[in-house]
């Protein structure tokens, strides 16, 4: 029952017109990987880990595997999906899943910087108004 709703969540996040800033800490696994995979800017605390453990239950990642291909190479996806291995924040950054790794203070500063950047760009980020009917 939850799979169609999860697919709808993926579509809504993917298609949302605004930037999506994702901050991860601790273990991000399985379906929770949807958020960093669809983030515009993905920040991680140095304690963060990431993984797709579904293979350990005899399955491959479902809906989230589509999102993962937005940030991870085909080779990284294959390795992570088929091994179920968890990776640390530094490895996630090297693979392209994460953009910034730091302490809480560094993450707070980066979130504030991104907020200023996105707010100053807000007029350019808004969808154009529809043309009046003639």
Residue pairs with C-beta under 8 A, 6 or more apart in sequence:
3 62
3 63
6 31
6 34
6 62
6 63
7 63
9 34
10 34
10 38
10 63
10 64
10 66
10 67
13 20
13 34
13 35
13 38
14 38
14 67
14 70
17 125
17 126
17 127
18 118
18 125
19 40
19 41
19 114
19 118
19 125
20 38
20 39
20 40
20 41
21 39
21 40
21 41
21 43
21 111
21 114
21 115
21 118
22 35
22 36
22 38
22 39
22 41
22 42
22 43
23 43
23 44
23 45
23 107
23 111
24 35
24 36
24 42
24 43
24 44
24 45
24 48
24 50
24 89
24 98
25 44
25 45
25 47
25 48
26 45
26 47
26 48
26 49
27 48
27 49
27 51
27 86
28 35
28 36
28 48
28 49
28 50
28 51
29 50
29 51
29 52
29 53
29 86
30 51
30 52
30 53
30 54
30 61
30 64
31 63
31 64
33 50
33 51
33 52
33 61
33 64
33 67
33 68
34 63
34 64
34 67
36 42
36 44
36 50
36 71
36 92
36 97
36 98
37 64
37 67
37 68
37 70
37 71
37 72
37 97
38 67
38 70
39 71
41 99
41 100
41 114
42 71
42 97
42 98
42 99
42 100
43 98
43 99
43 100
43 101
43 102
43 107
43 110
43 111
44 89
44 92
44 93
44 98
44 100
44 101
45 89
45 101
45 102
45 103
45 104
45 107
46 89
46 90
46 101
46 102
46 103
47 89
48 88
48 89
48 92
48 98
48 101
49 86
49 87
49 88
49 89
50 86
50 87
50 89
50 92
50 97
50 98
51 80
51 84
51 85
51 86
51 87
52 61
52 64
52 65
52 68
52 80
52 81
52 84
53 84
53 86
54 60
54 61
54 62
54 81
54 84
55 81
55 82
55 83
55 84
56 84
60 81
60 82
61 68
61 81
65 77
65 81
68 77
68 80
68 81
69 77
71 96
71 97
72 80
72 95
72 96
72 97
73 95
73 96
76 95
76 96
79 85
80 87
87 95
89 98
89 101
90 101
92 98
92 101
93 99
93 100
93 101
100 106
100 107
100 110
102 110
118 125
